[in-house]
Amino acid sequence: MLNLPSPEEATVVRVVGEQFAWNVHYPGADGRFGRTDVGLIAADNPLGLDRSDPWARDDITAVNQLTVPVNRPVLVHLTSKDVIHSFGIYEMRVKQDAIPGTDTPVWFTPTVTTADMRARLGRQDFEYEIACSQLCGLGHYRMRGFVNVLTGDDYRAFLAEEARSLTR
């Protein structure tokens, strides 16, 4: 049996792989994921988020950028839109297949912020990377994303800024 953190104690996100990107979905201030519909999928809405759904109005989405707080479990609900991908964040010791039509939970707890890791390594260009380690098509080489690990205060500021951008 998989021992997952409870949604109350974790930062919960959805990550949906597709050729050749990682789509990230945060539930917003209400803590609930809004409805998605495959009929709404478009270039500017890769998750098919239904913004007319009350639970979706405050949801935050990103492509190839997962932002999380340090020292708090992150519970990722992982799936794919098209083929099998493999979600890997090697510094977090995470590697899990993303399978179409399957919601696979995976979790990790980041313990070092991106800024602190840059200082430790003496590399201002350091990024935690999301790699796809499953050959998923001709563009597989470009299927990479990034994880930005922030302090709790910086993470809350990130969410507030993203929420403000929804109303603009």
C-alpha positions, 0 to 999 in steps of 0.5 A: 500500500502506498503511504501518501501524505494527506491533502491537508498536509501537502501541496497538491498539484496535477501534472499532465504530460503531453508530447512534449510538455509538462502541464501543471495545475494548481487548485487555487485558493479554494483548494479544489481543482476545477472541471476539465473537459477534453473539448476545451483543450486548445493551444492556450488551454492545454488542460481543457480547464473549464473557467465557467466552473466555479471551482476552476475560476481561481485555478492556476496553470503553468507549462513546464514550470512546477513551483513548490514550497520547501519542507512540505510534502508535494503530492502530484497527481500524474497522468498523460494526455497521449502516450506514456511519459516518465516524470523524473526529478532526480534530486528529489529521487522521484521517477514515475510513469505518466500513463494516459487515463490513469491518475498516479499519485507520487510525492516528495518533500523538497528540503533545499530551495532553488536559491540555496542549492544555487549557493551550495553549488556555486552555480547561479544557473542551477535548476531542478529539472523535470525530465521525461525518461520514456522515449515519447516521440520525435520531440522527446529531447525537448520534453523538460520542465523545471521545479522552483523550490521556494520558502513558504513566504515566497511560495505564498507570494507566488500564488498571490501573484498568479491569482492576481494575473487571473483577474487582469 
